[in-house]
Amino acid sequence: PIQFEEAEPEIYDYDESLSEKQHKEEQQDNTDEDVEVNFKAKESLDYKLPTVNLFAPDKPKNQSKEKKIVRENIKILEETFASFGIRASVERAEIGVWAK
């Protein structure tokens, strides 16, 4: 059978590991050279935007599970308000993602 020796993990105090990290960062900062990069965009006159036809039409989705969950949540809301003596009813709920 093969036997492996497990090395003890090194445990550092917060202050020790912080000072070592700072020391390494200082060494890296000293070796870095400033490199000039040109970020000017190149204009491509041949590029044309793709047409909307590229996207597939949205398929109808079965939302019966979501509707059931919304009904249950409406019931929970109304019961919670009632437990505080507030008469409230949910008049409208929408299923979907709000993107603003």
C-alpha positions in Angstrom: 0.0 0.0 0.0 1.1 3.5 -0.7 1.4 5.9 2.2 1.1 9.6 1.9 2.3 12.1 4.5 -0.1 14.8 5.1 1.6 18.2 5.6 0.3 20.4 8.3 -1.5 23.5 7.0 0.2 26.8 7.5 -1.8 29.0 9.8 -1.2 32.7 9.8 -2.4 35.4 12.0 -4.3 38.1 10.2 -1.6 40.7 10.7 1.2 38.4 9.4 -0.7 37.4 6.3 -1.7 41.0 5.6 1.9 42.2 5.8 3.1 39.4 3.5 0.4 40.3 1.0 1.4 43.9 1.1 5.0 43.0 0.6 4.2 40.9 -2.4 2.1 43.7 -3.9 4.9 46.2 -3.4 7.3 43.9 -5.2 4.9 43.5 -8.1 4.4 47.3 -8.3 8.1 47.8 -8.6 8.5 45.4 -11.5 5.5 46.7 -13.5 6.3 49.0 -16.4 3.8 51.5 -17.7 2.5 50.3 -21.1 0.8 52.7 -23.4 -2.4 51.3 -24.9 -4.4 52.9 -27.7 -8.1 52.6 -26.8 -9.3 54.5 -29.9 -12.1 52.6 -31.6 -11.5 51.6 -35.2 -14.4 52.5 -37.5 -15.6 49.7 -39.7 -17.6 51.0 -42.6 -18.5 47.6 -43.9 -20.4 46.5 -40.8 -24.2 46.2 -41.0 -26.5 45.5 -38.1 -28.3 42.1 -38.3 -32.0 42.2 -39.0 -34.6 41.5 -36.4 -35.5 38.2 -38.2 -32.3 36.8 -36.6 -34.3 36.3 -33.4 -36.7 33.3 -33.1 -40.3 34.2 -32.3 -41.2 33.7 -28.7 -43.0 30.5 -28.0 -46.2 30.5 -25.8 -45.4 29.3 -22.3 -47.6 27.2 -20.0 -47.9 29.4 -16.9 -50.4 27.3 -15.0 -47.9 26.5 -12.2 -47.0 30.2 -11.9 -50.7 31.1 -11.7 -51.3 28.6 -8.9 -48.3 30.1 -7.0 -49.6 33.6 -7.4 -53.1 32.6 -6.2 -51.5 31.0 -3.1 -49.5 34.1 -2.5 -52.6 36.3 -2.8 -54.4 34.2 -0.2 -51.4 34.4 2.1 -51.2 38.2 1.7 -54.9 38.7 2.4 -54.9 36.4 5.4 -51.8 38.2 6.8 -53.5 41.6 6.5 -56.7 40.1 8.0 -54.7 38.9 11.0 -53.7 42.5 11.7 -57.3 43.6 11.4 -56.8 45.1 7.9 -59.4 44.3 5.3 -57.4 44.1 2.0 -57.8 42.3 -1.3 -55.5 41.9 -4.2 -57.2 43.2 -7.3 -54.6 42.5 -9.8 -51.4 40.3 -10.2 -49.2 40.0 -13.2 -46.9 37.1 -14.0 -43.7 38.1 -15.8 -40.3 39.8 -15.5 -40.1 43.5 -15.0 -37.2 45.0 -16.9 -36.6 48.7 -16.5 
